Amino acid sequence: MSGPSSGAETIIGSATLLTAMLAVVAALGVFNTVVLDTRDRRRVLGMLKSIGMTPRQVTVMTVTSMGVLGVVGSLAGVPLGIAGYDLVVPRMADAVDIVLPPSLTDVCRAGVLTPLALSGLAIAMLGAYLPARGAARLTVAEALHNE
């Protein structure tokens, strides 16, 4: 194919691929951060368990603390994403000498941005669940043991 439609398809395909790769990298980064944070807090979690905190409370506390980071990340990420989109997409269109239709340039609407912001929270909380569950299952002696 040649002409404007092939250029638009190239831009859409490139943007979709980059978005998917960035989402995977971001999710892995969040998971790595949560695992390291939970390991760093093992002694604290062990002390909390020794004074009566249940495994469920440990899990909820850890997931909630990561949820706060997810909210902060979403509040920062959505405006930065809009700025990046406004910077990159017009330059990509200019590079291949096409004019994008409004359906491809006016994508920053509340109906689209709200799920994106909520996905930051969901990624953080889902990434926190498994390490939090593992920390909650530790016995007090295991959690307090020096590594």
FIKOLZA-1660 file (N, C-alpha, C; in steps of 0.1 Angstrom, whole numbers, plus 5000, padded with zeros to 4 digits):
% residues 147
   i   px   py   pz ch aa at
   1 5008 4988 5000  A  M  N
   1 5000 5000 5000  A  M CA
   1 5009 5012 5000  A  M  C
   2 5004 5023 4994  A  S  N
   2 5011 5036 4995  A  S CA
   2 5001 5047 4997  A  S  C
   3 5005 5058 5000  A  G  N
   3 4996 5070 5002  A  G CA
   3 4994 5072 5017  A  G  C
   4 4984 5081 5019  A  P  N
   4 4982 5085 5033  A  P CA
   4 4978 5074 5042  A  P  C
   5 4970 5065 5037  A  S  N
   5 4964 5054 5046  A  S CA
   5 4976 5045 5051  A  S  C
   6 4986 5043 5043  A  S  N
   6 4997 5034 5047  A  S CA
   6 5005 5042 5058  A  S  C
   7 5007 5055 5056  A  G  N
   7 5014 5063 5066  A  G CA
   7 5007 5063 5079  A  G  C
   8 4994 5064 5079  A  A  N
   8 4986 5064 5091  A  A CA
   8 4986 5051 5098  A  A  C
   9 4986 5040 5090  A  E  N
   9 4987 5027 5095  A  E CA
   9 5000 5024 5102  A  E  C
  10 5011 5030 5096  A  T  N
  10 5024 5028 5102  A  T CA
  10 5025 5035 5115  A  T  C
  11 5019 5047 5116  A  I  N
  11 5019 5055 5129  A  I CA
  11 5011 5047 5139  A  I  C
  12 4999 5043 5135  A  I  N
  12 4991 5035 5145  A  I CA
  12 4998 5023 5150  A  I  C
  13 5004 5015 5140  A  G  N
  13 5011 5003 5144  A  G CA
  13 5022 5005 5153  A  G  C
  14 5030 5016 5150  A  S  N
  14 5042 5019 5158  A  S CA
  14 5038 5023 5172  A  S  C
  15 5027 5032 5173  A  A  N
  15 5023 5037 5186  A  A CA
  15 5017 5025 5194  A  A  C
  16 5010 5016 5188  A  T  N
  16 5004 5005 5195  A  T CA
  16 5015 4996 5200  A  T  C
  17 5025 4993 5192  A  L  N
  17 5036 4984 5197  A  L CA
  17 5044 4991 5208  A  L  C
  18 5047 5004 5207  A  L  N
  18 5055 5011 5217  A  L CA
  18 5047 5011 5230  A  L  C
  19 5034 5013 5229  A  T  N
  19 5025 5014 5241  A  T CA
  19 5025 5000 5248  A  T  C
  20 5024 4990 5240  A  A  N
  20 5023 4976 5246  A  A CA
  20 5037 4973 5253  A  A  C
  21 5048 4977 5247  A  M  N
  21 5061 4974 5253  A  M CA
  21 5063 4983 5265  A  M  C
  22 5059 4995 5265  A  L  N
  22 5060 5004 5277  A  L CA
  22 5051 4999 5288  A  L  C
  23 5039 4994 5285  A  A  N
  23 5030 4988 5296  A  A CA
  23 5037 4976 5302  A  A  C
  24 5043 4967 5295  A  V  N
  24 5049 4956 5300  A  V CA
  24 5061 4960 5309  A  V  C
  25 5069 4969 5304  A  V  N
  25 5081 4973 5312  A  V CA
  25 5077 4980 5325  A  V  C
  26 5066 4988 5324  A  A  N
  26 5061 4995 5336  A  A CA
  26 5056 4985 5346  A  A  C
  27 5048 4975 5341  A  A  N
  27 5043 4965 5351  A  A CA
  27 5054 4958 5357  A  A  C
  28 5065 4954 5350  A  L  N
  28 5076 4947 5356  A  L CA
  28 5084 4956 5365  A  L  C
  29 5085 4968 5362  A  G  N
  29 5092 4978 5371  A  G CA
  29 5084 4979 5384  A  G  C
  30 5071 4980 5383  A  V  N
  30 5063 4981 5396  A  V CA
  30 5064 4968 5404  A  V  C
  31 5064 4957 5397  A  F  N
  31 5065 4944 5405  A  F CA
  31 5079 4943 5411  A  F  C
  32 5089 4947 5404  A  N  N
  32 5103 4947 5410  A  N CA
  32 5104 4956 5422  A  N  C
  33 5098 4968 5421  A  T  N
  33 5098 4977 5432  A  T CA
  33 5091 4972 5444  A  T  C
  34 5079 4966 5442  A  V  N
  34 5071 4960 5453  A  V CA
  34 5079 4949 5460  A  V  C
  35 5085 4940 5452  A  V  N
  35 5092 4929 5458  A  V CA
  35 5104 4934 5467  A  V  C
  36 5111 4943 5461  A  L  N
  36 5122 4949 5469  A  L CA
  36 5118 4956 5482  A  L  C
  37 5107 4964 5480  A  D  N
  37 5101 4971 5492  A  D CA
  37 5097 4961 5503  A  D  C
  38 5090 4951 5498  A  T  N
  38 5085 4941 5508  A  T CA
  38 5096 4934 5515  A  T  C
  39 5107 4931 5508  A  R  N
  39 5119 4924 5514  A  R CA
  39 5126 4933 5524  A  R  C
  40 5126 4946 5520  A  D  N
  40 5132 4956 5529  A  D CA
  40 5124 4958 5542  A  D  C
  41 5111 4955 5541  A  R  N
  41 5103 4957 5553  A  R CA
  41 5100 4944 5561  A  R  C
  42 5107 4934 5558  A  R  N
  42 5105 4921 5565  A  R CA
  42 5105 4922 5580  A  R  C
  43 5115 4929 5585  A  R  N
  43 5117 4930 5600  A  R CA
  43 5105 4938 5605  A  R  C
  44 5101 4948 5599  A  V  N
  44 5090 4956 5603  A  V CA
  44 5077 4948 5603  A  V  C
  45 5075 4940 5593  A  L  N
  45 5063 4932 5592  A  L CA
  45 5064 4921 5603  A  L  C
  46 5076 4916 5605  A  G  N
  46 5077 4906 5616  A  G CA
  46 5074 4912 5629  A  G  C
  47 5078 4924 5632  A  M  N
  47 5075 4930 5645  A  M CA
  47 5060 4933 5646  A  M  C
  48 5054 4937 5635  A  L  N
  48 5039 4939 5635  A  L CA
  48 5032 4926 5638  A  L  C
  49 5037 4915 5632  A  K  N
  49 5030 4902 5634  A  K CA
  49 5032 4897 5648  A  K  C
  50 5044 4901 5654  A  S  N
  50 5047 4896 5668  A  S CA
  50 5038 4903 5678  A  S  C
  51 5032 4915 5674  A  I  N
  51 5023 4922 5684  A  I CA
  51 5008 4919 5680  A  I  C
  52 5006 4910 5671  A  G  N
  52 4992 4906 5668  A  G CA
  52 4986 4909 5655  A  G  C
  53 4994 4914 5646  A  M  N
  53 4988 4917 5632  A  M CA
  53 4986 4904 5625  A  M  C
  54 4975 4902 5619  A  T  N
  54 4972 4890 5611  A  T CA
  54 4978 4890 5597  A  T  C
  55 4979 4878 5591  A  P  N
  55 4985 4878 5578  A  P CA
  55 4976 4887 5568  A  P  C
  56 4963 4886 5570  A  R  N
  56 4954 4894 5561  A  R CA
  56 4957 4909 5563  A  R  C
  57 4959 4914 5575  A  Q  N
  57 4962 4928 5578  A  Q CA
  57 4976 4932 5572  A  Q  C
  58 4986 4923 5572  A  V  N
  58 4999 4926 5566  A  V CA
  58 4997 4927 5551  A  V  C
  59 4989 4918 5545  A  T  N
  59 4986 4919 5530  A  T CA
  59 4979 4932 5527  A  T  C
  60 4969 4935 5534  A  V  N
  60 4961 4947 5531  A  V CA
  60 4970 4960 5533  A  V  C
  61 4978 4960 5543  A  M  N
  61 4987 4972 5545  A  M CA
  61 4997 4973 5534  A  M  C
  62 5003 4962 5530  A  T  N
  62 5013 4963 5519  A  T CA
  62 5006 4967 5506  A  T  C
  63 4995 4961 5502  A  V  N
  63 4988 4964 5490  A  V CA
  63 4983 4979 5490  A  V  C
  64 4978 4983 5501  A  T  N
  64 4974 4997 5502  A  T CA
  64 4985 5007 5501  A  T  C
  65 4996 5004 5507  A  S  N
  65 5008 5013 5505  A  S CA
  65 5012 5014 5491  A  S  C
  66 5012 5003 5484  A  M  N
  66 5016 5004 5470  A  M CA
  66 5005 5010 5461  A  M  C
  67 4992 5009 5466  A  G  N
  67 4981 5016 5459  A  G CA
  67 4983 5031 5459  A  G  C
  68 4988 5036 5470  A  V  N
  68 4991 5050 5471  A  V CA
  68 5001 5054 5461  A  V  C
  69 5011 5046 5459  A  L  N
  69 5021 5049 5449  A  L CA
  69 5015 5048 5435  A  L  C
  70 5006 5039 5433  A  G  N
  70 4999 5038 5420  A  G CA
  70 4991 5050 5417  A  G  C
  71 4984 5056 5427  A  V  N
  71 4977 5068 5425  A  V CA
  71 4986 5080 5421  A  V  C
  72 4997 5081 5428  A  V  N
  72 5007 5091 5426  A  V CA
  72 5012 5089 5411  A  V  C
  73 5016 5077 5408  A  G  N
  73 5021 5074 5394  A  G CA
  73 5010 5078 5384  A  G  C
  74 4998 5075 5386  A  S  N
  74 4987 5078 5376  A  S CA
  74 4986 5093 5375  A  S  C
  75 4986 5100 5386  A  L  N
  75 4984 5115 5386  A  L CA
  75 4996 5121 5379  A  L  C
  76 5008 5116 5379  A  A  N
  76 5019 5121 5372  A  A CA
  76 5020 5116 5358  A  A  C
  77 5016 5103 5356  A  G  N
  77 5017 5097 5343  A  G CA
  77 5008 5101 5332  A  G  C
  78 4995 5104 5336  A  V  N
  78 4986 5108 5326  A  V CA
  78 4989 5122 5320  A  V  C
  79 4993 5132 5328  A  P  N
  79 4997 5145 5321  A  P CA
  79 5010 5143 5313  A  P  C
  80 5019 5135 5318  A  L  N
  80 5031 5133 5310  A  L CA
  80 5029 5125 5298  A  L  C
  81 5020 5116 5298  A  G  N
  81 5016 5109 5286  A  G CA
  81 5009 5118 5276  A  G  C
  82 5001 5127 5280  A  I  N
  82 4994 5136 5271  A  I CA
  82 5005 5145 5265  A  I  C
  83 5014 5150 5273  A  A  N
  83 5025 5158 5267  A  A CA
  83 5033 5151 5257  A  A  C
  84 5037 5138 5260  A  G  N
  84 5044 5130 5251  A  G CA
  84 5037 5128 5238  A  G  C
  85 5024 5125 5239  A  Y  N
  85 5016 5123 5227  A  Y CA
  85 5016 5135 5219  A  Y  C
  86 5013 5146 5225  A  D  N
  86 5013 5159 5218  A  D CA
  86 5026 5163 5211  A  D  C
  87 5037 5158 5217  A  L  N
  87 5050 5160 5211  A  L CA
  87 5054 5150 5200  A  L  C
  88 5051 5138 5202  A  V  N
  88 5055 5127 5193  A  V CA
  88 5047 5125 5180  A  V  C
  89 5034 5124 5182  A  V  N
  89 5025 5121 5171  A  V CA
  89 5025 5131 5160  A  V  C
  90 5024 5144 5162  A  P  N
  90 5026 5153 5151  A  P CA
  90 5039 5152 5144  A  P  C
  91 5050 5150 5151  A  R  N
  91 5063 5148 5145  A  R CA
  91 5064 5136 5136  A  R  C
  92 5057 5125 5141  A  M  N
  92 5057 5113 5133  A  M CA
  92 5049 5115 5120  A  M  C
  93 5038 5122 5121  A  A  N
  93 5030 5125 5109  A  A CA
  93 5037 5134 5099  A  A  C
  94 5044 5144 5105  A  D  N
  94 5052 5153 5096  A  D CA
  94 5064 5145 5089  A  D  C
  95 5069 5135 5096  A  A  N
  95 5081 5128 5091  A  A CA
  95 5077 5120 5078  A  A  C
  96 5064 5115 5078  A  V  N
  96 5060 5108 5066  A  V CA
  96 5050 5116 5057  A  V  C
  97 5050 5129 5060  A  D  N
  97 5042 5138 5051  A  D CA
  97 5027 5134 5050  A  D  C
  98 5021 5132 5061  A  I  N
  98 5006 5129 5061  A  I CA
  98 4999 5138 5071  A  I  C
  99 4986 5140 5068  A  V  N
  99 4978 5148 5077  A  V CA
  99 4969 5138 5084  A  V  C
 100 4970 5137 5097  A  L  N
 100 4961 5128 5105  A  L CA
 100 4947 5133 5107  A  L  C
 101 4937 5125 5105  A  P  N
 101 4924 5129 5108  A  P CA
 101 4922 5132 5123  A  P  C
 102 4911 5140 5126  A  P  N
 102 4909 5143 5140  A  P CA
 102 4907 5131 5149  A  P  C
 103 4902 5120 5143  A  S  N
 103 4900 5108 5152  A  S CA
 103 4913 5103 5157  A  S  C
 104 4924 5106 5151  A  L  N
 104 4937 5101 5155  A  L CA
 104 4944 5112 5164  A  L  C
 105 4940 5124 5163  A  T  N
 105 4948 5135 5170  A  T CA
 105 4940 5139 5183  A  T  C
 106 4927 5138 5183  A  D  N
 106 4920 5143 5195  A  D CA
 106 4916 5131 5203  A  D  C
 107 4925 5125 5210  A  V  N
 107 4923 5112 5217  A  V CA
 107 4923 5115 5232  A  V  C
 108 4926 5126 5237  A  C  N
 108 4927 5129 5251  A  C CA
 108 4914 5134 5257  A  C  C
 109 4905 5124 5259  A  R  N
 109 4891 5127 5264  A  R CA
 109 4890 5120 5278  A  R  C
 110 4882 5125 5286  A  A  N
 110 4880 5120 5300  A  A CA
 110 4876 5105 5299  A  A  C
 111 4868 5101 5290  A  G  N
 111 4864 5087 5288  A  G CA
 111 4875 5077 5286  A  G  C
 112 4886 5083 5280  A  V  N
 112 4898 5075 5277  A  V CA
 112 4908 5076 5288  A  V  C
 113 4910 5088 5293  A  L  N
 113 4920 5090 5304  A  L CA
 113 4917 5084 5317  A  L  C
 114 4904 5084 5321  A  T  N
 114 4900 5078 5334  A  T CA
 114 4904 5063 5335  A  T  C
 115 4901 5055 5325  A  P  N
 115 4906 5041 5326  A  P CA
 115 4921 5040 5327  A  P  C
 116 4928 5049 5319  A  L  N
 116 4942 5048 5320  A  L CA
 116 4948 5052 5334  A  L  C
 117 4942 5062 5340  A  A  N
 117 4946 5066 5353  A  A CA
 117 4943 5054 5363  A  A  C
 118 4931 5048 5362  A  L  N
 118 4928 5037 5371  A  L CA
 118 4937 5025 5368  A  L  C
 119 4942 5023 5356  A  S  N
 119 4951 5012 5354  A  S CA
 119 4964 5013 5361  A  S  C
 120 4969 5025 5364  A  G  N
 120 4981 5027 5372  A  G CA
 120 4979 5022 5386  A  G  C
 121 4967 5025 5391  A  L  N
 121 4964 5020 5405  A  L CA
 121 4962 5004 5404  A  L  C
 122 4956 4999 5394  A  A  N
 122 4954 4985 5393  A  A CA
 122 4967 4977 5392  A  A  C
 123 4976 4982 5383  A  I  N
 123 4989 4976 5382  A  I CA
 123 4997 4976 5395  A  I  C
 124 4997 4987 5402  A  A  N
 124 5004 4987 5415  A  A CA
 124 4998 4977 5425  A  A  C
 125 4985 4977 5426  A  M  N
 125 4979 4968 5436  A  M CA
 125 4980 4954 5432  A  M  C
 126 4978 4950 5420  A  L  N
 126 4980 4936 5415  A  L CA
 126 4995 4932 5417  A  L  C
 127 5004 4941 5413  A  G  N
 127 5018 4938 5415  A  G CA
 127 5022 4936 5429  A  G  C
 128 5015 4943 5439  A  A  N
 128 5018 4942 5453  A  A CA
 128 5012 4929 5459  A  A  C
 129 5002 4924 5454  A  Y  N
 129 4995 4913 5461  A  Y CA
 129 5003 4901 5463  A  Y  C
 130 5010 4896 5453  A  L  N
 130 5018 4883 5455  A  L CA
 130 5030 4885 5465  A  L  C
 131 5038 4896 5464  A  P  N
 131 5048 4897 5474  A  P CA
 131 5043 4900 5488  A  P  C
 132 5031 4907 5489  A  A  N
 132 5025 4910 5502  A  A CA
 132 5020 4897 5508  A  A  C
 133 5014 4888 5500  A  R  N
 133 5009 4875 5505  A  R CA
 133 5021 4867 5510  A  R  C
 134 5032 4867 5502  A  G  N
 134 5044 4860 5507  A  G CA
 134 5049 4865 5520  A  G  C
 135 5050 4878 5522  A  A  N
 135 5054 4884 5534  A  A CA
 135 5045 4880 5546  A  A  C
 136 5032 4880 5543  A  A  N
 136 5022 4877 5553  A  A CA
 136 5023 4863 5558  A  A  C
 137 5028 4854 5549  A  R  N
 137 5029 4840 5553  A  R CA
 137 5041 4836 5561  A  R  C
 138 5051 4845 5562  A  L  N
 138 5063 4843 5570  A  L CA
 138 5059 4842 5585  A  L  C
 139 5066 4833 5591  A  T  N
 139 5064 4832 5606  A  T CA
 139 5072 4844 5612  A  T  C
 140 5069 4847 5624  A  V  N
 140 5075 4858 5631  A  V CA
 140 5090 4856 5632  A  V  C
 141 5095 4844 5635  A  A  N
 141 5109 4841 5635  A  A CA
 141 5116 4843 5622  A  A  C
 142 5109 4838 5611  A  E  N
 142 5115 4840 5598  A  E CA
 142 5116 4855 5594  A  E  C
 143 5106 4863 5598  A  A  N
 143 5106 4877 5594  A  A CA
 143 5117 4884 5602  A  A  C
 144 5119 4881 5614  A  L  N
 144 5128 4888 5623  A  L CA
 144 5143 4883 5621  A  L  C
 145 5145 4871 5615  A  H  N
 145 5158 4866 5613  A  H CA
 145 5167 4875 5605  A  H  C
 146 5179 4877 5609  A  N  N
 146 5188 4886 5601  A  N CA
 146 5192 4878 5589  A  N  C
 147 5193 4885 5578  A  E  N
 147 5197 4878 5565  A  E CA
 147 5212 4879 5564  A  E  C
% end
